Amino acid sequence: MFFDILTLFPEMFEGPFSESIINRAREKDLIEVKTINIRDYAEDKHNRTDDTPYGGGAGMVMKAGPIYRAWEQVKSQRSVESKTILMSPQGEQLTQNIVNDLAKEPGLIIICGRYEGVDERVRKTIVDREISIGDYVLTGGEIPAMVLVDAAARLLTGVLGDEESSKKDSFYNGLLEHPHYTRPREFKGLKVPDVLLSGNHQLIERWRKKESLRRTLMRREDLLKDKELTEEDKKLLKEIKAELKG
Ligand SMILES: CC(C)(C)c1cccc(C(=O)NCC2(NC(=O)c3cccc4nocc34)CCCCC2)c1
């Protein structure tokens, strides 16, 4: 899978993509991540990639020309049909379902905004999908682009090692994770729950499922609404609610 990232700050991507699974995936040729510096496609003598907004007001707007020319160059170099994504606060909220969809694409061209945003003609000509990673003010679309690449790349076959690939399923059962414990058995007077030391795998799985449901009910009831609950889930939820009543 290709990720072609159009940005004014390509160097921002060196660190995050030179570590861990993204790097391993790149070495295994499972993904190719390329950054394209929009500034290289500025045409005027001042190398402008932004300009003052029509209608006046503060700030600067990213010019459509440099982005469009960078996009054309990337498009012409790729033999596959890539989807063009604009990372933007006006986009649809990124969810695992959207990541699952996008991870099926042969390639993604990802545009990162800066300043006050991109000229509207970018949206009208080349953007297929606008995506937001959440409702908070950021300085640029680069970190959101990293989030999207991380989330999509980990789904690709072979990117996660065998030991990690189990995570692909367990992490996304649509619930929050149960509590995790590792050695020592007691830390600051806090003991590991006995059930986890019992060796009774059926009991342990039941405990984990129940704690995962409890945590989701307490912190993210919205996730529960989207989830297909099994008969066992419903039974455990009944127990949890009875315990909450005390
Ligand atoms: C109501 C709300 C959401 C708080 C909001 C409202 C108005 C502006 C912003 C904002 O942050 N403008 C700055 C800007 N942000 C982003 O690119 C961005 C932000 C958040 C999630 C993202 N996911 O992808 C890209 C994202 C970076 C500079 C270029 C213009 C966009 C935010």
The ligand as a Gaussian input file, in Angstrom:
#p B3LYP/6-31G(d) Opt

LIG

0 1
 C      -14.100000      22.744000      15.817000
 C      -12.614000      22.387000      15.724000
 C      -12.490000      20.964000      15.177000
 C      -11.967000      22.467000      17.102000
 C      -11.887000      23.344000      14.794000
 C      -12.555000      24.431000      14.218000
 C      -11.858000      25.293000      13.389000
 C      -10.487000      25.087000      13.105000
 C       -9.853000      23.983000      13.674000
 C       -8.402000      23.717000      13.408000
 O       -7.788000      22.934000      14.067000
 N       -7.833000      24.385000      12.381000
 C       -6.418000      24.240000      12.058000
 C       -6.134000      23.083000      11.134000
 N       -6.621000      21.880000      11.805000
 C       -6.519000      20.624000      11.289000
 O       -5.974000      20.364000      10.232000
 C       -7.207000      19.547000      12.089000
 C       -7.752000      19.824000      13.346000
 C       -8.392000      18.804000      14.068000
 C       -8.505000      17.493000      13.588000
 C       -7.947000      17.226000      12.336000
 N       -7.902000      16.060000      11.635000
 O       -7.264000      16.298000      10.486000
 C       -6.881000      17.593000      10.400000
 C       -7.310000      18.217000      11.579000
 C       -4.633000      22.972000      10.904000
 C       -4.090000      24.114000      10.056000
 C       -4.824000      24.176000       8.724000
 C       -6.327000      24.386000       8.979000
 C       -6.866000      23.243000       9.808000
 C      -10.530000      23.107000      14.513000

